[in-house]
């Protein structure tokens, strides 16, 4: 068995060692201190006096057949705040400075490639990236500390320990292309949404009404992100999911662009803006809504997954979910190009005068989901009062249940 090594300085080494021990394929871990004064072999107390130049570091050896260095580096970044210097969690001091130290050129290439992506989403980027110069093993009382002290202090979210133990796939297969290649690969709208955090129109997008079996991947890198069996109709106008395919494959960032702070969701490998995640959604099976942009995703039908290189994930795709679809949603793109003559448009689509767009009428043009459209009714005769599509949206929105009333706040 060929064993490789890498060194992670992630703040307090108790948590970092426990985290790396949870990853299948890691063969050994050792808590210690790295890249300080080579003339010293300091104790823990001496390092804490901040005069040795050493950082608390975990030496990790791993079997590259079972786990990639890419995955280990992504796990490391998930456990730290890369914007902090000389601090992680409640721990302050130069010994808690984060860093990654390598011993061979191949590892250096992987570390720097991934760090370049992480530096895009975390500014300022404070993580040291250096070759290993010296490593000193810490005292035995610090080795596997959280194993012997399970309730001991740890700056890492303990849910991450369980999460990293069971990845759905290896991220080393995927790469973020060069910027120019991304611009050539995407349409202007796809680029604006995925790379500049813009938002596509509600209802008028590729996957809001896509309910075939399959997976949704990052349009830029191809990294798997969501399963069709986790998609549900949130009535918000954007693709909505209850959870990602693999929680390790998405990154969460605070978004303060609106007065109300939102949680942005970005892809791990490509750093594509995907959308936002919301909690307390009554229409979601688990109360969580991953509200995503179609422009950032690419759908691969179940029948094409093997050919597209996603055969290993076919076992994760559940049965097709039965979903309702409104006539309005399916025709949204046509409405947008009708030139504002909305009354003529609806009459041309087969609706008769007096037919209701919402409600329990017998109009064949609308499929009604029980309990959703139960109040506002808009007749075709009244459509002429709407000068443009946004006004029509507001009228239709008025008839949808309470979960739709916060659409403007919950826009992706």
Phi, psi and omega in degrees: 000127176274125181249134176250167181222154177207156183236126182243124171256106186238034187090218179302125186285349176299309182290319181296321179294317179298318180300312182291329177295336182282345185276123177296132182107342173283125186266333178197155174223151182214123179277138180191205183227141186230151169054044172254207179292114183294345179281351184251148169236077195282157171274172179299317180297322179292322177295322180294341178282355170068031181239002186260340183081002182274151174244141176297124190220149176246124176275121184244128169249145186211158177267110184294346176286330184262331180212139181270156174296327176307311182296318180298319180293319177296321177299317179301312182294331177291342185262355185234168168255103186290353182272353184263138175253133177056037180193143168209133182059228179272000185266128180236145178134157183298338179290346180257012176295134180281153179184163173232130183237133184241166181236002181210155183298325181296316178295322178302317180298315180295314182299313182292326178295314181288322179298328178296323177289317180297325180293340176292323186259348179238113179226132359286151180265114190249008186281129177287137176233105188215155168290149178289130176256318181204144177223132178240130180289138177280168180299157184300330181294345179261352180281128180052042188302316183286346173287318179273345178228071188299339179256016180288169182296138175207131181276354182264137176301122185294339175297332180293330178302314180288323185296317185284347183284344187222068178287147181279335182200169181267119182289349183294345180288339189248147181223146170277123180291171175294155185303316181296322178295322178296318179297322179287330184282329188255153170286165178305318180292318179298322179292316181299321182284307188283330185253338183241009175060035173281180180230131178282162180295143174294143178071322183266070179208172191291323195241005178304319182253026179266112182232021173288161177288143178155197179230157176248127183240164176297125183296334183276315187250339186086003180295130180296136184234314186220153176258146177298329181288349176257006179269142179217164181271103181270353181065018182266345178100357177234158175302131183234137182229154178276336182194160174282161177302317178222117182300340177287345187271357179236153181236138182253137179223143174289136180241116183248024180290333176253162177303328177269121180295132177242165178253110180282146176244126179235155178282150186291303186283317186269345185056035176281139171289121182259320183158219181221160176245138181233151181241149180086021178282116184292335181274353180274137179302330180243010178081000182247135178236112168274101185267103191251160174267129176300326184297338180268353186245161171226127181268134177241111180301152182305320183293341183253000185296317181300312181295326182278358177095014181246026183301325182294342182261358182298330181294340182275343184282118181280182180294160180295134179270137178281121183232148174270150177227132179273149176300321181300317182296318183291335183259006189302318180297324178290321178299321183296335183252016185275002175075016175091346180275072189290327180295314178296324180299310183294321178295323178292339180272005176103000177279136179265159177303130181098345176295147181259139175282330179234154177115188186255028178291172183270013181303121183291348185280350186237132171259120187257132176266124187304129176089352181267307179262098187225010182226278185297138176231130181239118181270155180301325179300335183270353185297329183301340182286346182269119184282335183208174183295319179305322179294322177295319177304314183296323179293314180295322181298327182298337183266359183267155186296178192302329183294342179271348188287346178255027184304317184294325178283329185260019178295143181290000000 
